[in-house]
Every structure is written in structure tokens, then in C-alpha cells.
Amino acid sequence: MNFNSEDSYIEYDSENLPYSLYEIHGLNKIRELSRQLRTFINYKTATIQYRFRPKTINYLTAVNKNCSETKKKLKQIATEFIHLLTKIKGKGISYESELIRMLERVRLAEDMISHNLLTTLRETTQNLFISIYELSEGEIHLNPKFLKFTVNLTQEACIVSKILNNWASGFYEELRVNYLQLYDELAILIPEERVEKIVREQKSLEEGLKEW
């Protein structure tokens, strides 16, 4: 047993790979990476829009009805995502290390508990990225604190995708760095009212969710 859902694709010899199978997997990968790039550009644009916002607009009370449902959906998925990371981390130092160990247990020992947990995490992360993208297509700059929280959350989603998608590990690592830099920029534009916790702590993400 192997957790990676792409194994059936990898098992074929590259020269004998059916075109239909290649087309399905190849196009899906291209679309996903393209959407990830578009999403980041949208959040970068939102940051610029907020930086150069008209001073006469009260952004703290601005209401964007068009994205209210998307925010609600994202919060629900984010709650599940953070819960899974906390569950995987357990008493360990980091969830990244535990994720890697879980993958090895699935490959070598056919660990069904880890298999099911990783499958749920993969699906939840994919759904999270879709909601993050949908939110980026709206006027997220009107909700600066939520913009900052979402960029922070997306860093974690990139780390999970880097581990679970070996074929695109380099892409997601670079994307994570870009989101980290964007978060640093937002941290200056939108300072916390209190001393902020370490970005990578799941506890800080949970506290961010409570605001919404």
C-alpha cells in the first residue's frame, strides 16, 4: 500500500503511458499550479491595494457582502485543517517531521490509521486552497486582518502540500517563502495590538480564527 494517490500514474513506463491518462494528470497539475500562482498574485495585489488605500475609507468597518459566504466557508475548512495539524503534531516538536514519519509508516508498514489521516489531510488542504483562491478573487483588501490571517494560514497549507506532493515540493517551498515575505509585509502594515506569537505555532492560527 502506498499513500500517494498518483502511484497508478507513476507505475507506467513513460514511453508506454496512455495519452488519456497523461492528459488527465498532466493538465490537472498544470491547472493547480496556475491557480496557486494566480492566488498569490491576487493576495499581493490586495496588499498593494491596502497599502495605498484612500485615507477617507474606514476599513475597520467596511463590509464586503460578496465575500461573506466565502469567509464563512474558509473558516470552517481552516478549523478542520488546523485541528488535523494539531492532531498530527501531538506531543511532537513539529507536524512536518511527524507528517514525514507517517508517510514512511504508510509505505513500509501499511499503517491504515496514518493512511486515513493523511488522506483526510490531503483532501482538506485541497479544499482549503480552493477557498483561499475564491477569497482572493474578491475585495479581500477591505478585510485587512482577515487578509493577514489568510496569508499566514496559506504558508501552512504550502508546507503540507510540499510534503504530500513530492512532484511539486520545490514549487510549494518557493511559494511558502513568497507567502512568508508577504506576511512580513502585512505584519508591518497591520500591526497586532498585542505581542504576536510565533507565526508557525498552530495556537496562533487558532487565535486568528476566533476573530472571525
C-alpha positions in Angstrom: 0.0 0.0 0.0 1.2 3.5 -0.8 -0.5 6.7 0.3 0.4 8.7 -2.8 -2.7 8.8 -5.0 -0.5 9.3 -8.1 1.1 5.8 -7.8 -1.2 4.4 -10.5 0.2 7.1 -12.8 3.8 6.5 -11.9 3.7 2.8 -12.3 3.5 3.1 -16.1 6.6 3.2 -18.2 6.9 6.8 -19.5 7.1 5.6 -23.1 4.1 3.4 -22.8 1.9 5.8 -20.8 -1.6 6.1 -22.3 -2.1 9.6 -23.6 -5.5 9.9 -21.9 -4.0 9.2 -18.5 -1.1 11.6 -19.1 -3.6 14.3 -20.3 -5.8 13.9 -17.2 -2.9 14.0 -14.6 -0.8 16.5 -16.6 -3.5 19.0 -17.2 -4.7 18.8 -13.6 -1.2 19.5 -12.3 -0.8 22.5 -14.6 -4.2 23.9 -13.7 -3.4 23.5 -9.9 -0.1 25.3 -10.1 -1.5 28.0 -12.3 -4.3 28.6 -9.8 -1.7 28.8 -7.0 0.2 31.4 -8.9 -2.9 33.4 -9.6 -3.9 33.2 -5.9 -0.6 34.6 -4.7 -0.7 37.4 -7.3 -4.2 38.3 -6.0 -3.1 38.5 -2.4 0.0 40.5 -3.4 -2.3 42.9 -5.3 -4.7 43.1 -2.3 -1.7 44.0 -0.1 -0.8 46.8 -2.5 -4.4 48.0 -2.6 -4.4 48.2 1.2 -1.1 49.9 1.4 -2.3 52.7 -1.0 -5.9 52.8 0.3 -7.7 56.1 0.4 -7.4 57.5 3.9 -11.0 58.5 3.9 -12.2 54.9 3.9 -12.8 53.3 7.3 -11.5 49.8 6.5 -12.2 48.6 10.1 -15.9 48.8 9.4 -16.0 48.0 5.7 -18.4 45.3 4.8 -18.0 43.2 1.7 -21.2 41.2 1.3 -19.9 39.3 -1.7 -17.2 37.5 0.2 -19.1 36.9 3.5 -20.1 33.4 2.5 -16.6 32.6 1.2 -15.1 33.8 4.5 -17.6 31.5 6.4 -16.7 28.5 4.2 -12.9 29.2 4.6 -13.2 29.5 8.4 -15.0 26.1 8.5 -12.3 24.4 6.4 -9.5 26.2 8.2 -10.8 25.0 11.5 -10.7 21.3 10.3 -7.2 21.9 8.8 -5.8 23.3 12.0 -7.4 20.5 14.0 -5.7 17.9 11.8 -2.3 19.6 12.1 -2.7 19.7 15.9 -3.7 16.0 15.9 -0.8 15.0 13.8 1.7 17.1 15.8 0.6 15.5 19.1 3.3 16.0 21.6 6.0 16.2 18.9 8.2 19.2 18.1 6.7 19.9 14.6 3.9 18.5 12.5 6.2 18.5 9.4 8.5 15.9 11.0 5.5 13.8 12.0 4.0 14.0 8.5 7.2 12.6 7.0 7.3 9.8 9.5 3.6 9.0 8.8 4.3 8.8 5.1 7.1 6.3 5.8 4.9 4.2 8.0 2.2 4.0 5.3 4.8 3.0 2.7 6.6 0.4 4.8 4.1 -0.8 7.3 0.7 -0.3 5.6 -0.4 1.8 8.6 -4.1 2.3 7.9 -4.6 4.9 10.7 -1.9 7.1 9.2 -3.2 6.4 5.7 -6.7 7.6 6.6 -5.4 10.6 8.4 -3.2 11.6 5.5 -6.0 11.1 3.0 -8.2 13.4 5.1 -5.5 16.0 5.3 -4.8 15.9 1.6 -8.5 16.5 0.8 -8.9 19.2 3.4 -5.8 21.0 2.2 -7.1 20.9 -1.4 -10.4 22.3 -0.3 -8.6 25.0 1.7 -6.6 26.1 -1.3 -9.8 26.4 -3.3 -11.5 28.6 -0.7 -8.3 30.7 -0.4 -8.4 31.2 -4.1 -12.1 32.1 -4.2 -11.5 34.6 -1.4 -8.6 36.2 -3.3 -10.9 36.9 -6.3 -13.0 39.3 -4.1 -12.1 42.5 -2.4 -10.2 40.9 0.4 -8.2 44.1 1.0 -11.4 45.5 2.6 -10.8 43.0 5.3 -7.2 43.6 6.2 -7.0 41.5 9.4 -8.6 38.5 7.6 -6.2 39.1 4.7 -3.3 38.9 7.1 -4.6 35.7 8.7 -5.3 34.0 5.4 -1.8 34.7 4.1 -0.4 33.2 7.4 -2.7 30.2 7.0 -1.6 29.7 3.4 2.0 29.2 4.5 1.0 26.2 6.5 -1.0 24.8 3.6 2.1 25.2 1.4 4.2 23.1 3.8 1.6 20.3 3.9 1.4 20.3 0.1 5.2 20.3 -0.2 5.3 17.1 1.9 2.3 15.3 0.3 3.1 16.2 -3.3 6.7 15.2 -4.0 6.4 16.1 -7.7 5.9 19.7 -6.7 7.8 20.0 -3.5 10.2 22.7 -4.9 7.2 24.7 -6.2 5.4 24.7 -2.9 8.5 25.5 -0.9 9.2 28.6 -3.1 5.5 29.5 -2.8 5.7 29.3 1.0 8.7 31.6 1.1 6.8 34.1 -1.0 3.8 34.0 1.4 6.1 34.3 4.3 7.6 37.5 2.8 4.1 38.8 2.1 3.1 38.1 5.7 6.1 40.1 7.0 4.9 43.0 4.8 1.4 42.7 6.2 2.7 42.5 9.7 4.1 46.0 9.3 1.0 47.4 7.6 -1.4 45.7 10.1 0.4 45.5 13.4 -1.0 43.5 16.3 -2.5 45.2 19.3 -0.5 42.8 21.5 2.8 41.0 21.2 2.3 38.5 18.4 3.0 34.8 18.9 5.4 32.9 16.6 3.9 32.6 13.2 4.4 28.9 12.8 2.5 27.9 16.0 -0.8 26.3 15.4 -2.1 28.1 18.5 -1.7 31.5 16.7 -3.8 30.2 13.8 -6.5 29.1 16.2 -6.5 32.5 17.9 -6.8 34.1 14.4 -9.9 32.1 13.7 -11.6 33.4 16.8 -11.7 36.9 15.4 -13.9 35.7 12.6 
